[in-house]
Amino acid sequence: MRRQSLAPLRQSEPNAERQKLMEWYFLFFFVSGFCSVLCELIWLRLSMAQFGVTTALTSIVLSVFMAGLGVGSWLAGALVRRYESRISFSPLRLYAVLEFMIGLSALAVPAELIWGHRLLELLADRAAVSSAAYYLLSGLWLSLTMVPWCACMGATIPVAMFAIRKSQQQGDGRSFSFLYLANVLGAMLGSFLPLLLIEPYGFHKTLYIGAALNVAIAASAFLVSLKSSKDQPHAPTAAATVRGVSIAMTAIDNHRTILLLLFTTGLATMGMELIWIRLFTPYIGPVVYSFGMILVAYLLATFVGSRVYRRWSRKHRQESRLAWISLALLGILPLLTADTRVPLNLVARVFLGVMPFAAMIGFLTPMLVDRWSGGDPDRAGRAYAVNVVGCIVGPLVAGFLLLPLVGERWSVLLLSLPWFAMAFRIPHVSGARSFSRALAYLIVVLAFSVFLATQDFENQFPSRRVQRDSTATVIAYGEGMQRRLLVNGMGMTSLTPITKMMAHLTLASLDHTPHRALVICFGMGTTFRSVESWNISGTAVELVPSVPKMFSYYHADAATVLSSPLAHVVIDDGRRFLERSPAKYDAIILDPPPPVQTAGSSLLYSQDFYTVAKARLQPGGILQQWLPEADDATQAAVARSIKNSFPYIRVFQGMDGWGWHFLASERPIPVRTAAELVARMPQGAIEDMMEWGPAKSPEEEMQLLLAHESPIDEIIALSPSTAPLTDDRPINEYFLLRTPLDKLSDLD
């Protein structure tokens, strides 16, 4: 009797051990998912600082990151298939080695990016490097830098699946979805929590936190392997069962349609993600937390969809075709929530638009990989790699082809077409399938109805001009002095004398006659036009190709200005242009895109940038930095970074009583009266300065600025404990922890 009663206990002991081991795997991949997104976010920003903030560079970084994941997944799966019979130790130790290598990337990647930047600088000094050649060389270096480390990340899933299969007496045909679920949950946390860590610690220290977590995973996995290897069961044979069902009957499906669907879902999802940013930026703003909101919504819904799949798959083996067809309607849904006529809170716009589609993708993607792989690491690695290829192609197609040519609405429709097509492939039979076919047609009709009923953001402006490119959607609208410029729905500037004085005050303050000036950020072209009124060589650098095309909308003489042999407009990142250009300038005039918190804008306010700019100033040259209204910490951080970079600084409040003009130089800046400054101006420049007033005479106009000069230490005193703004500590962009809750709604 006693022996019979103990038998169930003995049987349950291995099950309990396996359950505990699977809990460890879940924890490993949860933390690993967090660290992977942390690395992706920070590596992208560090790459921007070294190689530029252009769309092409961003695409290269993200593509290289995803390519590394795909290469690692495919290669690890192939190696497991080839050498699994020779591996006598616990594969969990291989996983531990991979996590340890990923941890080392926190030290290696930042250093490698700096080496690549120095190498390109060296090449540029010895020979002229075209923009195309620069991108090619940057891409090659980024590939050499990131692919090996990202391959380690991609290899973790096949290696962990191998470890799970080898540690269990019965296989698990759903092991990919189990690990995928944990990874997505960690990635969701990684899409937001690092933003809070960057604010107090900066990029590098936040990377070190991620590295410490990777090393902790490695150590924990190694210790777990020591315990689990004491009673290591044999790997299941081909006849083994997956939760009581034969593998041969369930999971392994050789049909190429599965791989095609995995590619398509990857392409559509990542292409949609790029479009979502365009659709929702007018409401949520261009700050890092806004982009984080979209990523959180996507990953949270993906986790929910994957969790539903895990429960559903316990009792079901085949999903309805309607699940795929529903993507047609769910993919169109963001057009409805982004319509200005729909009264929704900004968070509701994002979550209601993004989450339904992402949840269905979260359900279908792991299902496809499970079905294709059946728990086999090699097949899972190949399937995941195919999905990653789609993830690489999607943003390239959407960003460089669809959005510039057809805009957001039609891009969404085109990416949804595969799911529309599936509705017309349901067989014409009676019964249940006939009902499914009718329901599929209803979904298609609803999707088309939503598409036809919605309208683009720019339709709210009766008088407008619209340009789209791979970088942004640019809208010019309004009449007279009320004309405005919107980039991705965000107001950039207006017709104001402030932008004129950026040029006139700077050039008139020089201790010598100016010959060459550089304007970084074109905007409406007002500052560039004012520079040209001095009859000197003027170069304007603009990141968004469509912005200079709007010049004539704001200024009737735009064509005349641009036809001058002294006028030059360059489409490039301003900082990257300075690093590559051998020219030196009497004045460098900066007007970064508002708001001050805009993602990436810190690279034009940082102490590191001023080091670059100083090298391009003529002796006695002046850098003019415009800083709009910002919180005290941001104003103090920018002021301190300028003070640490230049020995001579003058600061003037903007003509409308807000914002600051910083004039900085390595030589003393002459103190002149308004009359003396005007006397140094050519007649064309005086006429340009007085075009919009508000003063009645040139001297009075200049005096409006001179009357509001402030010592830079007064601005630093607004937040004396704040560190200078650097590439590693972009204080203006990461502001959440220091912002009172009642003021967060005013930041966009």
Secondary structure, 3 states (H helix, E strand, C coil): CHHHHHHHHHHHHHHHHHHHHHHHHHHHHHHHHHHHHHHHHHHHHHHHHHHCCCHHHHHHHHHHHHHHHHHHHHHHHHHHHHHHHHCCCCCHHHHHHHHHHHHHHHHHHHHHHHHHHHHHHHHHHHCCCCHHHHHHHHHHHHHHHHHHHHHHHHHHHHHHHHHHHHHCCCECCCHHHHHHHHHHHHHHHHCCHHHHHHHHHHHHHHHHHHHHHHHHHHHHHHHHHHHHHHHCCCCCCCCCEECCEEHHHCCCCCCHHHHHHHHHHHHHHHHHHHHHHHHHHHHHCCCHHHHHHHHHHHHHHHHHHHHHHHHHCCCCCCCCHHHHHHHHHHHHHHHHHCCCCCCCCHHHHHHHHHHHHHHHHHHHHHHHHHHHHCCCHHHHHHHHHHHHHHHHHHHHHHHHHHHHHHHHHHHHHHHHHHHHHHHHHCCCCCCHHHHHHHHHHHHHHHHHHHHHHCCCHHHHCCCEEEEECCCCEEEEECCHHHCEEEECCEEEEECCHHHHHHHHHHHHCCCCCCCEEEEECCCCCHHHHHHHCCCCEEEEEECCCCCHHHHHHHCCCHHHHHHCCCEEEEECCHHHHHHHCCCCEEEEEECCCCCCCCCCHHHHCCHHHHHHHHCCEEEEEEEEEEECCCCHHHHHHHHHHHHHHCCEEEEEECCCCCCEEEEEECCCCCCCCHHHHHHCCCHHHHHHHCCCCCCCCHHHHHHHHHCCEECHHHHHCCCCCCCCCCCCCCCCCCCHHHCCHHHHHHCC
